[in-house]
Amino acid sequence: MSADATDTDPQRRINDALWSREDLVSHYADRTLRPPEVMALIRRREALSGRVLELGCGAGRLTGYLVELAGAFHAIDVLPSMVEHCRRAYPAGTFAVGDLRDLSAHGDRSFDAIVASYAVLDVLGDAERRRVLGDLHRLLAEDGLLLMSTHNLAYAPRIREQLRVRTRRPVGVLRELVRLPRRIRNRRRLLPLQRVEPEYAILTDEGHDFSVLHYYIGRDTQERQLRESGFELLECLDLDGRPVAAGDDAASCPELHYLARRV
């Protein structure tokens, strides 16, 4: 996308401003997994023992576990500081600075599994996100697996609750009160840039104190979008690892995890 196009795409402009910062490593230097991620590592161990690509590895929250499973592990991240951190921490993997919007460096059917955790695809708008899903289909081997998470559109009415103080611990309360004015300012600044469409929305949420714009989509619409990109949905899980069936919007869950197979 050209610089002129970036100027007309507020989501990309806002999100790229955040991901150009080199001080984010400590923010993501965590090994804590969510229940659906743990379940995927256990249930899909065989698929993850082959050629694996991780998109947006960050500081290696999930990376360390994938490196131990994979026969050949590759990862990209847009921030050089993240990539250097992972190279030092996980020398068995192959890491490169790269933008998930351009995966042309990888050949067709190069991977047995692709992991796009932490709603990394949601930094993209609708057209780019659909194009990237097509690229992931191209990169996966026959019957290859895609593990991804995304923000849940049914949760959107509850985003305002993220501005509330949600802890009773004195230190936690003080920390949240200190951050609250910044969160309110950021939210007010980005609210005019939000978009709500019939099948998805571009919304600001608590990510980095309401300083980003994320893509939100419902469970059934995401299944249809995956099918249009050449994938069969195998399962959808909420953040507690519970199955989310077709027709269930899981409105209390801000993020859903999807496991799909290339067909």
C-alpha positions as CSV (number, residue, x, y, z in Angstrom):
1,M,0.0,0.0,0.0
2,S,1.3,3.4,-0.9
3,A,1.9,6.3,1.5
4,D,-1.1,8.1,0.0
5,A,-3.3,5.0,0.6
6,T,-2.1,4.8,4.1
7,D,-3.2,8.4,4.7
8,T,-6.7,7.4,3.7
9,D,-6.7,4.3,5.9
10,P,-7.0,5.5,9.5
11,Q,-6.8,2.0,11.0
12,R,-3.5,1.3,9.3
13,R,-2.1,4.7,10.2
14,I,-3.1,4.4,13.9
15,N,-1.9,0.8,14.2
16,D,1.3,1.3,12.3
17,A,2.2,4.2,14.6
18,L,2.0,1.9,17.6
19,W,3.9,-1.0,15.9
20,S,6.7,1.3,14.9
21,R,7.7,1.7,18.6
22,E,10.8,-0.2,19.7
23,D,9.9,-0.2,23.4
24,L,7.3,-2.9,23.4
25,V,9.4,-6.0,24.1
26,S,8.9,-5.8,27.9
27,H,5.2,-5.4,27.4
28,Y,5.0,-8.8,25.6
29,A,7.8,-10.7,27.4
30,D,5.4,-13.2,28.9
31,R,5.0,-16.9,28.6
32,T,1.4,-17.1,29.9
33,L,-0.9,-19.1,27.6
34,R,-4.7,-19.0,27.3
35,P,-6.7,-22.2,27.8
36,P,-7.5,-22.6,24.1
37,E,-3.8,-22.2,23.2
38,V,-2.9,-24.9,25.7
39,M,-5.6,-27.2,24.3
40,A,-4.3,-26.6,20.7
41,L,-0.7,-27.4,21.7
42,I,-1.9,-30.7,23.2
43,R,-4.6,-31.7,20.7
44,R,-2.7,-30.6,17.6
45,R,0.7,-31.8,18.6
46,E,1.2,-33.9,15.5
47,A,0.4,-31.0,13.1
48,L,2.6,-28.6,15.1
49,S,5.5,-31.1,14.9
50,G,6.0,-30.3,11.2
51,R,6.8,-27.0,9.4
52,V,5.3,-24.2,11.5
53,L,5.0,-20.4,10.7
54,E,4.0,-18.0,13.5
55,L,2.7,-14.5,12.4
56,G,3.5,-11.7,14.9
57,C,5.7,-13.7,17.3
58,G,6.1,-10.6,19.5
59,A,8.5,-11.4,22.4
60,G,7.8,-15.1,22.2
61,R,4.8,-15.6,24.4
62,L,3.7,-18.7,22.4
63,T,6.9,-19.1,20.4
64,G,8.9,-21.0,23.0
65,Y,6.3,-23.8,23.1
66,L,6.0,-23.9,19.3
67,V,9.8,-24.1,18.8
68,E,10.0,-27.2,21.0
69,L,7.2,-29.0,19.1
70,A,8.0,-28.0,15.5
71,G,10.4,-29.8,13.2
72,A,11.1,-26.5,11.5
73,F,9.9,-23.3,13.0
74,H,9.7,-19.9,11.3
75,A,8.3,-16.6,12.6
76,I,7.9,-13.0,11.6
77,D,7.3,-9.8,13.4
78,V,7.1,-6.3,12.2
79,L,9.4,-5.0,15.0
80,P,13.1,-5.6,14.8
81,S,13.4,-5.5,18.6
82,M,10.9,-8.4,18.9
83,V,12.8,-10.4,16.3
84,E,16.2,-9.9,17.9
85,H,14.7,-10.8,21.3
86,C,13.3,-14.1,20.0
87,R,16.5,-14.9,18.1
88,R,18.4,-14.7,21.4
89,A,15.8,-16.6,23.4
90,Y,14.9,-19.3,20.9
91,P,17.9,-20.0,18.7
92,A,16.4,-23.2,17.3
93,G,13.8,-21.1,15.4
94,T,14.2,-18.9,12.3
95,F,13.0,-15.4,12.8
96,A,12.7,-12.5,10.3
97,V,11.4,-9.0,10.3
98,G,8.3,-9.1,8.2
99,D,4.8,-7.6,7.7
100,L,2.0,-10.1,7.6
101,R,0.5,-8.1,4.7
102,D,3.4,-9.3,2.5
103,L,4.1,-13.0,2.7
104,S,5.5,-13.3,-0.8
105,A,8.9,-14.5,0.6
106,H,7.3,-17.9,1.4
107,G,6.5,-20.4,-1.2
108,D,3.3,-22.3,-1.9
109,R,2.5,-25.1,0.6
110,S,5.6,-24.3,2.7
111,F,4.0,-25.0,6.1
112,D,2.0,-27.7,7.8
113,A,0.6,-25.2,10.4
114,I,0.3,-21.4,10.7
115,V,-0.3,-19.7,14.0
116,A,-1.8,-16.2,14.2
117,S,-2.5,-15.8,17.9
118,Y,-3.3,-12.8,20.0
119,A,-5.8,-11.5,17.3
120,V,-2.8,-10.4,15.2
121,L,-4.9,-10.4,12.0
122,D,-7.2,-7.9,13.6
123,V,-4.8,-5.0,13.0
124,L,-5.9,-5.3,9.3
125,G,-9.0,-3.9,7.7
126,D,-11.6,-6.1,6.0
127,A,-10.1,-6.2,2.4
128,E,-6.5,-6.8,3.6
129,R,-7.6,-9.4,6.2
130,R,-9.4,-11.4,3.5
131,R,-6.4,-11.2,1.2
132,V,-4.1,-12.4,3.9
133,L,-6.4,-15.3,4.7
134,G,-6.0,-16.2,1.0
135,D,-2.2,-16.0,1.3
136,L,-2.3,-18.3,4.3
137,H,-4.3,-20.8,2.3
138,R,-1.6,-20.6,-0.4
139,L,1.2,-21.2,2.2
140,L,-0.4,-24.2,3.8
141,A,0.2,-27.8,2.7
142,E,-2.8,-30.0,1.9
143,D,-4.9,-30.4,5.1
144,G,-2.6,-27.9,6.8
145,L,-3.9,-26.2,9.9
146,L,-4.6,-22.5,10.7
147,L,-4.8,-21.6,14.4
148,M,-6.0,-18.0,14.8
149,S,-7.9,-15.8,17.3
150,T,-10.0,-12.7,16.6
151,H,-12.0,-10.1,18.5
152,N,-15.7,-11.1,18.9
153,L,-18.2,-8.6,17.5
154,A,-20.9,-9.8,19.9
155,Y,-18.8,-8.5,22.8
156,A,-18.5,-4.9,21.3
157,P,-21.4,-3.4,23.4
158,R,-19.3,-4.2,26.5
159,I,-16.1,-2.5,25.5
160,R,-17.0,0.6,27.6
161,E,-16.8,-1.7,30.6
162,Q,-13.0,-1.9,30.0
163,L,-12.8,1.7,31.2
164,R,-13.9,0.7,34.7
165,V,-11.5,-0.2,37.6
166,R,-11.7,-4.0,37.7
167,T,-9.6,-4.9,40.6
168,R,-9.9,-4.4,44.4
169,R,-6.2,-4.6,45.2
170,P,-5.0,-1.2,46.4
171,V,-1.9,-1.3,44.1
172,G,-4.0,-2.4,41.1
173,V,-6.6,0.3,41.8
174,L,-4.0,3.0,41.9
175,R,-2.3,1.7,38.7
176,E,-5.6,1.8,36.8
177,L,-6.6,5.2,38.1
178,V,-3.3,6.6,36.9
179,R,-3.9,5.1,33.4
180,L,-7.6,6.1,33.3
181,P,-7.2,9.7,32.0
182,R,-5.0,8.5,29.1
183,R,-7.4,5.7,28.2
184,I,-10.3,8.1,28.1
185,R,-8.3,10.6,26.0
186,N,-7.3,7.9,23.5
187,R,-10.8,6.5,23.3
188,R,-12.3,9.9,22.5
189,R,-9.6,10.5,19.9
190,L,-10.3,7.3,18.1
191,L,-14.1,7.0,18.4
192,P,-14.7,9.1,15.2
193,L,-12.5,6.7,13.3
194,Q,-14.5,3.6,14.2
195,R,-16.6,1.8,11.5
196,V,-19.5,-0.5,11.9
197,E,-20.5,-2.5,8.9
198,P,-23.2,-5.3,8.6
199,E,-20.7,-8.1,9.0
200,Y,-17.7,-6.6,10.9
201,A,-16.6,-3.5,12.8
202,I,-13.4,-1.5,13.3
203,L,-13.3,-0.5,16.9
204,T,-11.0,0.9,19.5
205,D,-10.6,-1.2,22.7
206,E,-8.4,-1.5,25.7
207,G,-5.4,-2.6,23.7
208,H,-2.5,-0.3,24.6
209,D,-4.9,1.9,26.5
210,F,-7.4,2.4,23.7
211,S,-4.6,3.5,21.2
212,V,-5.4,0.9,18.5
213,L,-8.2,0.1,16.1
214,H,-9.1,-3.6,15.9
215,Y,-11.3,-5.7,13.5
216,Y,-14.3,-7.4,15.2
217,I,-16.2,-10.2,13.6
218,G,-18.9,-12.7,14.8
219,R,-18.4,-16.4,15.1
220,D,-20.6,-17.5,12.2
221,T,-19.4,-14.7,9.9
222,Q,-15.8,-15.7,10.6
223,E,-16.6,-19.3,9.7
224,R,-18.1,-18.1,6.5
225,Q,-15.1,-15.9,5.8
226,L,-12.8,-18.9,6.4
227,R,-14.8,-21.0,4.1
228,E,-14.6,-18.4,1.3
229,S,-10.8,-18.4,1.7
230,G,-10.6,-22.2,1.3
231,F,-10.8,-23.4,4.9
232,E,-13.0,-25.7,6.9
233,L,-13.6,-24.7,10.5
234,L,-12.8,-27.5,12.8
235,E,-13.6,-25.8,16.1
236,C,-14.2,-22.5,17.8
237,L,-13.3,-22.0,21.4
238,D,-13.9,-19.2,23.9
239,L,-11.1,-17.9,26.2
240,D,-12.0,-20.6,28.8
241,G,-11.5,-23.3,26.1
242,R,-15.2,-24.0,25.8
243,P,-16.6,-24.9,22.4
244,V,-18.6,-22.1,20.7
245,A,-21.2,-23.8,18.4
246,A,-22.8,-22.3,15.3
247,G,-25.4,-19.8,16.3
248,D,-23.8,-19.1,19.6
249,D,-22.4,-15.5,19.7
250,A,-20.5,-16.0,23.0
251,A,-21.3,-12.4,23.8
252,S,-19.4,-12.4,27.2
253,C,-16.1,-13.3,25.5
254,P,-14.0,-10.6,23.9
255,E,-11.9,-12.9,21.8
256,L,-12.6,-16.3,20.1
257,H,-10.1,-18.9,18.9
258,Y,-10.5,-20.7,15.7
259,L,-8.9,-23.9,14.3
260,A,-9.4,-24.4,10.6
261,R,-8.1,-26.9,8.0
262,R,-7.0,-26.1,4.4
263,V,-9.3,-27.8,1.9
